[in-house]
């Protein structure tokens, strides 16, 4: 993080943001949305006395292939880890981006017979996730102390360096101060440092982050801002531009790099949804190193927001009309 951001930051606010950013996100199975497919298949019955399948093989018999699909939320990479408590009977499934696939190939046509084996596998998966959740809770609980120690130590080093420089009795050269340079030949093209390459490019005055349940209110705000001449990121205004884009990467840029402010419309639904969580986390990462306020909270209710302290000032939308909020956003931008 930039030194000036660390030196001027409130430690506890930054600790909360870092703990949220680096905390492990456990997968949660969505059992109410389990589905299956069944199709004809050739089942390997080699060595099965019921089919007289002996001798050189393999031997196949007509059967079925049944696949069960178990949706989940959270970080799929967590399925790669072994918990500190584990058993010898290890569950097996194919891990996709947002669902597990458990497949059975059996002779015969009895689809229902696969349900017993599926239930057993699902029970094993849930047992392993339970053990892993215990490890993750312990790890996440340790993060604030680790972040606090690192931030406090760095702030102390920066303070010592500032005091040491101040005692030198030499004029301090400020960033951006003009210098006198003799130029004997045309200067080469300036090189862009890695830090400069990561400076946010602000395409929008403000980006609106909200849950779909709150769209009627947010839509009014967006239209009022657009009519005022404000450059606003609102999904319905960007339908053509968003078409075909990788939304995970694009929205990370919008909420983490390409906006001057992010108005966060907070509600119970906002905190629970995957896409709004994605937007929120990238906005909070930018806010950690911003030199001024970046996230502008606006609340439909009192739902706590991970990584946001209760001391952050917000607008209460229960008492604020869309027109009033739009005026406040315009005033913030023009300030």
N, C-alpha and C positions, 0 to 999 in steps of 0.2 A: 504494500500500500504506500502511496506517496507520504513522505515524511510529514508535510504540513497537515495532511488529513489525520494522521495518527496523533500528532502533537495537539491538535485542537479538538479532537473527538472526545465525547463522553464515553468513558471506558465501558460502562455497563450497557449502554446502547449498542456499542460495537460488539461486545461480547455476545449479546443476544442475537445479533445478526449473523455472526460467525458460527455460533452453535446451530442456528437454523440452516445455514448454508451447507455445513459439513456433516450434519446429522444423518445417520443411516435411515433410509425409508423402507420399512419392512413391507413385503408383499402381503396383501389381504385378499383372501379368496372370496369371490362373489358367488356364493353357492346358489343363490336364487336365480342365476342366469346360466346354469349348466345346460348344455345341449349335446346332442349326439348325431352321428351319421352311421348308416349301415349299408354295406354293399356286398356283393358276391365276391368270394375270394377262394383261392386254392390254399388249403391249410396243410402244413407239414405234419404228417402223422407217422414219420419214421420211428420204428421201435414200438409203436402202439399195438398191443396184442389184439385190440378190438378190430383193427383193420388188417391184421395179418401183414403188417408193414415191416417185414424183415428182409435181410439181404442187402445187396448194394442199393443205395438210395441216392438222393432222398425220395420219399414217397409222399404223394399229395392226395387229398380227398376234397370233394366239394365242400365249401364252408362259407363263413362270413368274416368280414372285417368290420369291427365296430370301434369307432373313435368317439371318445368323450372329450368335450371342450369345457374347461373350467376357467372363466375369466378371472383376472386379478388386477388390483391396483397396486401401486408402489413400484419399487426398483427391481426389475427382473434379475439384475446381477446378483442379488442376494441369494438366489437359488444356487449359485456356484459355491457358496460357503458351507463349511461343515460346522455345526454348533459345538460348543465344548462338551455338551451332553449329547450322546448319540448311541444308536443301537446297530447291531449287525444286519438287521433287516432294512435295507435302504430302499426308499421309494424311487420309482422311475417314471419320468414323464418328459415329453419334449417341451421345452420352454420357448414360447413365442414372445412377441413384444408385449402382449397384454393378455395372453391366455396360455394355459397348460393343455397339452393334448396327450391323452392316455389311450393307447390303441391295443385292441385284442384281436387276434386272428384265431378262429376256432372252427373245427369241423362241425357240420350240421347247420341248422338254420335258427337255433334258439338264441335270439338276441337277448332275451331277458336273463339268460344264464350268465352273461358277462357282467351284469349289474352287481353280483356278489363280489367278484374280483375287483371291480371298479371301486366299490365302497371300501374295500380293504386298502387299496392303494391310496384313496383319498384320505382315509384315516391316518395312514402313515405320513403322508405329506403334511397334514395338519399337526401331527405330533412333532415333526421336525421343525416346522415353522414356529411352534410354541417354544421349543428349546432355543431356536435362533432369536426369537423376540426377546427372551430374557437377556441374551448376550447384547443385543442392540440397545435395549433400555439402559444397561449398565454403561455401555460405551457412550451413548448420547448424554447420559447424566454426567459423564466425566468431562465433556467438551467445554462447558463454561469455565471451569477451573483452569484448563489448559490454555484457553484463549485469554483469560484474564491475566495469567502469569506472563504469557508472551507479550501482550499489549503493554502491561505495566512495565516490563523490563525494557521494551523499546522506547516508551515514553521517557523513561529515566535516562536512557542513553542519549536521546535527542536533547533533553534538558542539559545534561552535562556538556554535550558538544556545543550548544548555544552559549552556555556560560563561559566555556573555554575560548570560543571565538570572540566573545565580547570583551575578554580580558587582554586581548592581543594588542590593543592600542593602534590598530590599523583600520582604515576605513573599510567598511563592509561593502562589497560589491553586490548590488542587487540583481536579480534575474532580469534580463531584458535591458540592462543599462547599456548605452551606446559605447562603443570602443573605437579607437583610432587605429587603423590598419593600413600599412603601405601595400598597395597591390601592384605587383610587377607584371602580372599576366592576368588574363580573364579568369575569374574565379570559377572553379569547377561547380557542377550542379550540386546543390545541397543534398546531403545524405539524410534520409529520414530514419531516426532512431526507432527502436522497437517500441519505446514508450510513446513517441509521437504518433506511430502508426496505429496505436490503440486509442487515441483520443476520440471520443464520441463525435459522430457527425449528426447534428440535430436536424433531421428533415421535418420534424413536427414541433409546433409550439407545445402541444399537449397530446398525450395518449390516454385514452379512456379504458380502464380495466374493470370489467363488471361480469356478473353472472347473468345468464339469459333470463332468469326470472325477473330481473330488475331492468330489462330492456326498455319498457315504456317510458320510464323516467329518464334514463340515460339518452334515449333517442331524442327527446326534446332538448336536452342540454347540447347534444352534438349539433343539431340543426341550428340552434341559436348561435353557437360558437362559429359555425361555418358562415352563417349570414353576416357575422361581425367581421369576417375576414381572417379569423384565426385558422392556422393550419392544424387540423385536428385528425388524429388517427382514431377512426371509428369503423368497425368492420364493414358495415353496410356501404360506407363511402369507398371502400377499397376492394369491392368484389372482383373487378377485372384484374387489378394488380395482384391479388391473392391467388387467383386462379392458377393452379399448377405448381405453386411454390411449396417448398418444404416448410410447413408452418412452424415446426419446432424451432428451426434455425431462424426463420424470418421474424417470428414474434419475440424471440430472445433478443434480436437486434433492436426491434422497435421499442421494447420496454427497458432494455439495458443500455442502449447506445444512441438511438436515433430520435429521442424526444427530450425537450427541455424540462418538461414536467410530466409526471404520471398522476392522474386522478384515480385513486383507488376507491371504488364504490363497494364498501364493505357490508356484507350481510352473512347470514348463516350459510346460504348457498354458495357465496363467493369463497368462503374458507374451505368448503368441502370439495369443490370441483377440481379436476385434474388440470384443465387448461388455465384456469385462473391462478392455480398454485404455480404453474410454470411461469406465467406473466409476473406474479408477485415476487417470486424468488429472484428473477433477473432484475426487476426494479430495485429490490433490496440490495443486491450486489452493487448496483450503481450508486445507490444512496450511501453505502458504506464509505465510499471515497469521494463523494460529491462535496464541493466547497460550500454549498448552500442547500436549502431545503429542495428536495427532488420529488419525493412522494407527497401528494396532497390527499390525505384521507377524508372520505366523506361517508358517513355511516347511515345505513338504514336501520341498524339495530346495534346491540352492544356486544356482538360476538367477538371474542378475543382473536387477534391476528398473530400467528407465530412470528417471532422476530420483531414485533412492534411493541414498544413500551406504551404504557397508559399515559405517559406525560406528553406524547405527541399531540399537538392541537389538531382538531378535526372540525368539519362542518356536519351538523346534525340535520340529516335530510328529512327527519320527521317534522322539522320546523322550517325547512328551507325549500322554496319552490324551485323548479328547474330554471326559471328565468333569473332568480336571485343567485343561484349557484353559477350560472353562466356569466353573470356580471362579475362575480368574485374571481372567477378564473381569468377573465379578461384583465381585471385590475392586477392580478398577480403577474400575468405575462408582461404587462406594460410598465410594471413597477421599475 
